[in-house]
Amino acid sequence: MWKTNSGFAVFCVLGVLTLQAATVWKDAVDGDWNTAANWTEGVPAGGNPAFMTNTTASHTVTVASEPADIATNLTIRTVPGLTTTLDIAAPIAFTNAWLALSTGAVVRIAEGGALNYNGKGATTVASDQTVRIFHGARLSVDGGLCDVTNYMGQFRIEGSGPLTSRLTVASGTFRYVPQPNQNGIRIYSGGRIEMTGGVFEATPDPGYGSAIYQDYGTIDVAGDATFYLSGHGIFGSGETRFSGDSTLVLTKSGRQKINPNRAGDTAWVVFTGNAGIAGAGSDRFTVGAGRAGSWSELRFEGTGSSVVGLTLNIGGTKGYGEVDLLSGYVSVSSYGVRVGCQDEGTSSDAAPTGTLRVAGGALWVEGSAAGWSKGMFNGLIVGSGNQTVVGSPSFYRGSMHISGGVVSNTAGFFSVGAGQAEGDVLQTGGEIRLTSGYAATIGLAGGTGRYILSNGLLTAVSTIYVGGATTNALDRYLLNYPADRHDAQGLLKVAGGTLSTTGSLIVGADGDGVLELGPTGTVTAANVVLSNATSSVVRFVFDEKGTGQLKATGALKIAEGAKIEIDARAYKGQNPIVPLVSCASREGSFAAANVSLLGSATLEQDASGVSLRFNHGTLISIQ
């Protein structure tokens, strides 16, 4: 669109030039929109474009009452240092319009005012920049309503050099509803959405498109503001921050994402203060998606409560995803939390990587095992995949680090490293509670799982498998997982802290399992089974004072071929007998060939367990 010297505007729409009479705000003085004498061609109406482009002084144009006619195109701009303000105190409508807000432009929608933009029209194409806030302009909702419906084209917010362009909401509502198959509001570098109150609603087509297209723009939601996303809502490259008592609402059956726009980009969404997520209606929230080399991060730093929805996926099809819980409360229902796992629709050449870090607060996971889809686990899952790639036996990777706070898995499985995946859990503090009756697995169906506990507490009420588990034992058919894979790799290392389960602890049921106890670790289970389907090892590592202890409140079962490894070289204590394993009853024993012992001691096995007798020699007293 070009404005001519003769007061006309030229529009190029779909390759056809049209000439329309332009009406221009005459003088740089305050006035009413509906006064015809204030315009060169009368009040904007019909197809004539309007210009508020006087550059001699700052001024305000007020919409005090609803105009009789519907306007089309509007351009507002001035020069740096001046402002041209459109103050909307009554409803005003634009149809099939271009709205261009540039240098010094301010549109304020006050209480009682409404900017109703209906973009439905065959003359608009998706690439058109039909609403553009740029060069430091501002669209401000201050008690009124900005209703952008049937939108087609690009709604852009972008800065220019040192100039920041803004869409602000202090009170009232901003609503954005595009036509089917249209993308969302585009926020580029220097562009910002700022909320201190009120409501922001972005509702794209549920089957396509995104509510937000963030390209290093910034979203800042504060106060008691509410930010609604439905359909495929996406936080892209750049930073989004929720603070105060603000709320992110994830609605309808959408799949919201934190997803950088390009390979190598980064995206952050941070919650501070009492801000939180209300996402009970969300189908899936993914942190990290299909951008190779990209970084996506979701952080909870405040005291607020968040309900994420049916699934929290950490790590996308190709990019890296991370969730950090420092404080507050986060709940995930139905399908649970999946860290570095295959998702539905993941291609076989993808390599999702994800990390969950918990330093404080509480994470409540309610994944239901009954809701399995395509053989994928539900619950708290760290590293899982069922597709096979030649030359890449493990390409899904998940890790979980807990140094404080509480993690509760209440309904589904707890799995670390399943199928074509690697999983790692590093616990240096805090507490993990496995209150689901379904099994916990560390290494499963060809996967590699490692759980290292150096401090803190892990409690469970079900059986814990280290190094594989059979389908019958899990009471589930592992659909699409390699049926002939019996080479799971599982390591449970308890160097310190406490692990206890009221179920059994089974090592090496369908693969290679290693249970290692360090100097201050304690492991307690109803029954301890060293099954040795492939390989089963229990290992004890001493420091100067001793080593940890394995306790079976019921039976200790040692299969033929099971191994015990002991490194007691650092021990300087005076106790001649140090218990390693205690039990109510023992079945089987470690054969001499399967005992590896470093240090001056002898292994003893009896009905009450396994212990180590040290050869301290004879003490001679000389007076």
Secondary structure, 3 states (H helix, E strand, C coil): CEECCCCEEEEEECCEEEEEECEEECCCCCEECCCHHHECCCCCCCCCCEEECCCCCCEEEEECCCCCCCECCEEECCCCCCCEEEEECCEEEEECCCEEECCCEEEEEECCCEEEEECCCCCCCCCCCCEEEECCCEEEEEEEEEEEEEECCCEEEECECCECEEEEEEEEEEEEEECCCCCCEEEECCEEEEECCCEEEECCCCCCCCCEEEEEEEEEECCCCEEEEECCCEECEEEEEECCCCEEEEECCCEEEECCCCCCCEEEEEECCCCEEECCCCCEEEECCCCCCCEEEEEECCCCEEEEEEEEEECCCCCEEEEEECCCEEEEEEEEEEEEECCCCCCCCCCCEEEEEECCCEEEEEECHHHCECCECCEEEEEEECCCECCECCCEEEEEEECCCEEEECCCEEEEEEECEEEEEEECCCEEEECCCCCEEEEECCCEEEEEECCCEEEECCCEEECCCCHHHHCCCCCCCCCCCCCEEEEEEECCCEEEECCEEEECCCEEEEEEECCCCEEEECEEEECCCCEEEEEEECCCCCCCEEEEEEEEEECCCCEEEEECCCCCCCCCEEEEEEEEEEECCCCHHHEEEECCEEEEEECCEEEEEECCCCCCCCC
